[in-house]
Amino acid sequence: MSKHSIIRAAFTVFALLASVTTPTAQTVQAPTASAPQSYSATAIHGLPGQPETTGKVVKSGQNLRLEFEQNGKPVIQILRPADGIMYLLDPTAKTYVEIRGPAVPATSTEGYTSPCPDQPPLARCKRTGKDTVSGISVERWELAVKPEDPPLVILWDSTRRRALRQEFPDGRVMSMAFKAMEDVAGRKTEHWTIQLTAPDQPANTGGWWFDPELRVVVREDMPGGEIRRLENIETGHVDPAAFMVPQGWTRQDAPAGN
């Protein structure tokens, strides 16, 4: 099992990641300014025509623990950004791999964020102005992989860490619009509609449910039929041991070439 395949599977389980319209009768509020609560939940991911996969997510501060299955075997991934550490654990063999990278200060994950990725770097990632989506002030950005490429234009909401509108060079548009506040999995969430349009093709629609208190997406129905959702959400104190390798487990080297 390669390190990259494990990471892809882990983030698939977890992520567990609008045309400008007039707001509906209910108005959307800014997410809470205080630090989000710690929580655990069941994470479900589904693709059209395939069985749903289920895992578990535990989050406290920056720290994240993901439990899932890869090729029929249990896998645990622990992310500790402030320490620059990721652990990949094999509960069956009681072994683990430690992967180190640059530390990520809490201010860079809890505060303002831009849409510019660290890796891979883009030739262009430039803020060009402001706009409004469903009554929310957003930033207009242009992104391009190469200097000569036509840009992807996005309307970026830094508080929700989400592009509420994406205008692709080929004419496709992914747009979102706030619909209403709704209860999902026992949580009060923002329900946003998603619409994907392409030239000479019928529009595809979906939905996005964002918990402004936990600052996490609890449900996402993508236009192509992919779904992600969190169930059995429990908030409160999380044992710090959840983000540590159990005593007595054997450390292994990362696979060569990964």
C-alpha positions as a Python dict, from the first residue, in 0.01 Angstrom:
ca = {
    (1, 'M'): (0, 0, 0),
    (2, 'S'): (168, 325, -108),
    (3, 'K'): (174, 634, 109),
    (4, 'H'): (-1, 834, -163),
    (5, 'S'): (-286, 583, -199),
    (6, 'I'): (-342, 592, 178),
    (7, 'I'): (-348, 971, 183),
    (8, 'R'): (-590, 988, -111),
    (9, 'A'): (-824, 739, 55),
    (10, 'A'): (-810, 922, 387),
    (11, 'F'): (-903, 1256, 242),
    (12, 'T'): (-1171, 1096, 24),
    (13, 'V'): (-1338, 958, 335),
    (14, 'F'): (-1315, 1282, 524),
    (15, 'A'): (-1393, 1551, 287),
    (16, 'L'): (-1484, 1522, 450),
    (17, 'L'): (-1382, 2043, 35),
    (18, 'A'): (-2354, 3033, -674),
    (19, 'S'): (-2444, 3259, -925),
    (20, 'V'): (-2474, 3603, -763),
    (21, 'T'): (-2834, 3610, -645),
    (22, 'T'): (-3057, 3805, -413),
    (23, 'P'): (-3062, 3642, -66),
    (24, 'T'): (-3369, 3441, 27),
    (25, 'A'): (-3601, 3531, 313),
    (26, 'Q'): (-3353, 3384, 560),
    (27, 'T'): (-3011, 3550, 563),
    (28, 'V'): (-2680, 3378, 608),
    (29, 'Q'): (-2462, 3481, 901),
    (30, 'A'): (-2084, 3484, 931),
    (31, 'P'): (-1937, 3173, 1097),
    (32, 'T'): (-1858, 3203, 1465),
    (33, 'A'): (-1536, 3390, 1538),
    (34, 'S'): (-1444, 3166, 1831),
    (35, 'A'): (-1237, 2851, 1784),
    (36, 'P'): (-1450, 2560, 1655),
    (37, 'Q'): (-1542, 2288, 1902),
    (38, 'S'): (-1376, 1949, 1914),
    (39, 'Y'): (-1590, 1673, 1766),
    (40, 'S'): (-1606, 1318, 1636),
    (41, 'A'): (-1833, 1182, 1363),
    (42, 'T'): (-1898, 900, 1121),
    (43, 'A'): (-1779, 1000, 772),
    (44, 'I'): (-1961, 856, 469),
    (45, 'H'): (-1850, 884, 108),
    (46, 'G'): (-2033, 759, -200),
    (47, 'L'): (-1981, 752, -577),
    (48, 'P'): (-2254, 679, -834),
    (49, 'G'): (-2302, 306, -883),
    (50, 'Q'): (-2059, 212, -604),
    (51, 'P'): (-2116, 105, -241),
    (52, 'E'): (-2075, 377, 18),
    (53, 'T'): (-1759, 375, 227),
    (54, 'T'): (-1768, 461, 597),
    (55, 'G'): (-1499, 586, 833),
    (56, 'K'): (-1454, 796, 1143),
    (57, 'V'): (-1319, 1146, 1187),
    (58, 'V'): (-1200, 1304, 1514),
    (59, 'K'): (-1090, 1668, 1529),
    (60, 'S'): (-953, 1885, 1808),
    (61, 'G'): (-792, 2218, 1727),
    (62, 'Q'): (-567, 2156, 1429),
    (63, 'N'): (-530, 1786, 1504),
    (64, 'L'): (-721, 1537, 1292),
    (65, 'R'): (-765, 1160, 1314),
    (66, 'L'): (-915, 957, 1029),
    (67, 'E'): (-1013, 590, 1054),
    (68, 'F'): (-1108, 400, 739),
    (69, 'E'): (-1048, 83, 537),
    (70, 'Q'): (-806, 46, 248),
    (71, 'N'): (-814, -279, 48),
    (72, 'G'): (-1016, -441, 326),
    (73, 'K'): (-768, -347, 599),
    (74, 'P'): (-817, -87, 874),
    (75, 'V'): (-599, 225, 845),
    (76, 'I'): (-561, 522, 1078),
    (77, 'Q'): (-421, 857, 969),
    (78, 'I'): (-324, 1118, 1226),
    (79, 'L'): (-245, 1476, 1121),
    (80, 'R'): (-74, 1717, 1362),
    (81, 'P'): (-7, 2027, 1150),
    (82, 'A'): (142, 2238, 1431),
    (83, 'D'): (412, 1972, 1473),
    (84, 'G'): (450, 1908, 1102),
    (85, 'I'): (376, 1539, 1158),
    (86, 'M'): (153, 1283, 989),
    (87, 'Y'): (125, 926, 1113),
    (88, 'L'): (-8, 634, 909),
    (89, 'L'): (-104, 346, 1139),
    (90, 'D'): (-172, -20, 1063),
    (91, 'P'): (-385, -144, 1358),
    (92, 'T'): (-366, -506, 1242),
    (93, 'A'): (15, -523, 1254),
    (94, 'K'): (49, -251, 1521),
    (95, 'T'): (298, -65, 1304),
    (96, 'Y'): (316, 296, 1189),
    (97, 'V'): (492, 527, 945),
    (98, 'E'): (591, 880, 1047),
    (99, 'I'): (605, 1150, 781),
    (100, 'R'): (743, 1494, 867),
    (101, 'G'): (695, 1823, 690),
    (102, 'P'): (690, 2193, 771),
    (103, 'A'): (495, 2298, 1079),
    (104, 'V'): (172, 2487, 1012),
    (105, 'P'): (98, 2762, 1268),
    (106, 'A'): (-257, 2772, 1403),
    (107, 'T'): (-296, 3125, 1268),
    (108, 'S'): (-264, 2993, 912),
    (109, 'T'): (-548, 2743, 956),
    (110, 'E'): (-780, 2924, 1195),
    (111, 'G'): (-740, 3277, 1059),
    (112, 'Y'): (-764, 3427, 712),
    (113, 'T'): (-687, 3195, 422),
    (114, 'S'): (-632, 3265, 55),
    (115, 'P'): (-717, 3018, -223),
    (116, 'C'): (-350, 2996, -330),
    (117, 'P'): (-213, 2645, -266),
    (118, 'D'): (138, 2597, -131),
    (119, 'Q'): (190, 2289, -350),
    (120, 'P'): (195, 2282, -639),
    (121, 'P'): (267, 2654, -678),
    (122, 'L'): (64, 2843, -938),
    (123, 'A'): (205, 3079, -1196),
    (124, 'R'): (-75, 3319, -1109),
    (125, 'C'): (-289, 3349, -798),
    (126, 'K'): (-395, 3709, -777),
    (127, 'R'): (-672, 3891, -595),
    (128, 'T'): (-841, 4124, -843),
    (129, 'G'): (-1132, 4277, -650),
    (130, 'K'): (-1445, 4218, -445),
    (131, 'D'): (-1793, 4085, -516),
    (132, 'T'): (-2106, 3964, -339),
    (133, 'V'): (-2272, 3623, -326),
    (134, 'S'): (-2601, 3579, -138),
    (135, 'G'): (-2530, 3899, 53),
    (136, 'I'): (-2180, 3783, 154),
    (137, 'S'): (-1875, 3992, 67),
    (138, 'V'): (-1628, 3773, -124),
    (139, 'E'): (-1296, 3821, -299),
    (140, 'R'): (-1243, 3782, -672),
    (141, 'W'): (-928, 3586, -761),
    (142, 'E'): (-760, 3471, -1083),
    (143, 'L'): (-568, 3141, -1080),
    (144, 'A'): (-353, 2987, -1354),
    (145, 'V'): (-106, 2698, -1359),
    (146, 'K'): (110, 2848, -1635),
    (147, 'P'): (170, 3218, -1718),
    (148, 'E'): (16, 3179, -2065),
    (149, 'D'): (-295, 2991, -1944),
    (150, 'P'): (-634, 3170, -1935),
    (151, 'P'): (-731, 3210, -1570),
    (152, 'L'): (-982, 3030, -1355),
    (153, 'V'): (-1185, 3308, -1191),
    (154, 'I'): (-1325, 3237, -847),
    (155, 'L'): (-1527, 3425, -587),
    (156, 'W'): (-1356, 3327, -263),
    (157, 'D'): (-1518, 3324, 83),
    (158, 'S'): (-1222, 3307, 323),
    (159, 'T'): (-1437, 3245, 633),
    (160, 'R'): (-1592, 2930, 486),
    (161, 'R'): (-1272, 2847, 294),
    (162, 'R'): (-1480, 2792, -16),
    (163, 'A'): (-1508, 2929, -369),
    (164, 'L'): (-1876, 3027, -395),
    (165, 'R'): (-1840, 3070, -771),
    (166, 'Q'): (-1589, 2931, -1021),
    (167, 'E'): (-1569, 3044, -1383),
    (168, 'F'): (-1357, 2804, -1592),
    (169, 'P'): (-1179, 2906, -1914),
    (170, 'D'): (-1382, 2651, -2115),
    (171, 'G'): (-1710, 2822, -2023),
    (172, 'R'): (-1815, 2597, -1736),
    (173, 'V'): (-1946, 2771, -1424),
    (174, 'M'): (-1984, 2626, -1073),
    (175, 'S'): (-2207, 2854, -868),
    (176, 'M'): (-2349, 2844, -517),
    (177, 'A'): (-2636, 3030, -350),
    (178, 'F'): (-2760, 3033, 10),
    (179, 'K'): (-3102, 2870, 48),
    (180, 'A'): (-3192, 2839, 418),
    (181, 'M'): (-3078, 2734, 764),
    (182, 'E'): (-3155, 2364, 814),
    (183, 'D'): (-3102, 2096, 1078),
    (184, 'V'): (-2872, 1816, 960),
    (185, 'A'): (-2749, 1536, 1188),
    (186, 'G'): (-2867, 1736, 1486),
    (187, 'R'): (-2668, 2045, 1382),
    (188, 'K'): (-2788, 2385, 1260),
    (189, 'T'): (-2639, 2425, 914),
    (190, 'E'): (-2638, 2657, 616),
    (191, 'H'): (-2794, 2491, 311),
    (192, 'W'): (-2641, 2613, -13),
    (193, 'T'): (-2744, 2506, -363),
    (194, 'I'): (-2476, 2415, -617),
    (195, 'Q'): (-2523, 2451, -991),
    (196, 'L'): (-2278, 2339, -1259),
    (197, 'T'): (-2340, 2472, -1609),
    (198, 'A'): (-2149, 2406, -1931),
    (199, 'P'): (-2203, 2539, -2285),
    (200, 'D'): (-2476, 2351, -2475),
    (201, 'Q'): (-2535, 2109, -2186),
    (202, 'P'): (-2813, 2084, -1925),
    (203, 'A'): (-2729, 2215, -1580),
    (204, 'N'): (-2637, 1976, -1298),
    (205, 'T'): (-2736, 2063, -943),
    (206, 'G'): (-2629, 1966, -594),
    (207, 'G'): (-2626, 2085, -234),
    (208, 'W'): (-2382, 2188, 39),
    (209, 'W'): (-2456, 2199, 414),
    (210, 'F'): (-2209, 2394, 627),
    (211, 'D'): (-2200, 2397, 1009),
    (212, 'P'): (-2092, 2754, 1100),
    (213, 'E'): (-2018, 2662, 1462),
    (214, 'L'): (-1794, 2364, 1393),
    (215, 'R'): (-1686, 2522, 1062),
    (216, 'V'): (-1718, 2190, 883),
    (217, 'V'): (-1922, 2058, 590),
    (218, 'V'): (-2170, 1803, 730),
    (219, 'R'): (-2318, 1709, 394),
    (220, 'E'): (-2228, 1760, 29),
    (221, 'D'): (-2420, 1635, -275),
    (222, 'M'): (-2206, 1708, -578),
    (223, 'P'): (-2362, 1772, -922),
    (224, 'G'): (-2197, 1458, -1062),
    (225, 'G'): (-2361, 1235, -801),
    (226, 'E'): (-2075, 1207, -551),
    (227, 'I'): (-2188, 1245, -187),
    (228, 'R'): (-2011, 1314, 141),
    (229, 'R'): (-2172, 1346, 480),
    (230, 'L'): (-2104, 1335, 853),
    (231, 'E'): (-2337, 1147, 1088),
    (232, 'N'): (-2342, 1073, 1463),
    (233, 'I'): (-2169, 1404, 1535),
    (234, 'E'): (-2059, 1437, 1898),
    (235, 'T'): (-1898, 1754, 2033),
    (236, 'G'): (-1689, 1795, 2346),
    (237, 'H'): (-1350, 1708, 2487),
    (238, 'V'): (-1130, 1474, 2282),
    (239, 'D'): (-862, 1267, 2456),
    (240, 'P'): (-518, 1389, 2333),
    (241, 'A'): (-418, 1022, 2307),
    (242, 'A'): (-633, 1003, 1994),
    (243, 'F'): (-357, 1194, 1812),
    (244, 'M'): (-65, 987, 1939),
    (245, 'V'): (81, 650, 1838),
    (246, 'P'): (-6, 386, 2100),
    (247, 'Q'): (283, 266, 2313),
    (248, 'G'): (448, -54, 2197),
    (249, 'W'): (372, -10, 1825),
    (250, 'T'): (663, -57, 1582),
    (251, 'R'): (786, 223, 1361),
    (252, 'Q'): (850, 142, 995),
    (253, 'D'): (1022, 340, 722),
    (254, 'A'): (806, 500, 454),
    (255, 'P'): (796, 295, 130),
    (256, 'A'): (1078, 386, -109),
    (257, 'G'): (980, 626, -383),
    (258, 'N'): (677, 770, -191),
}
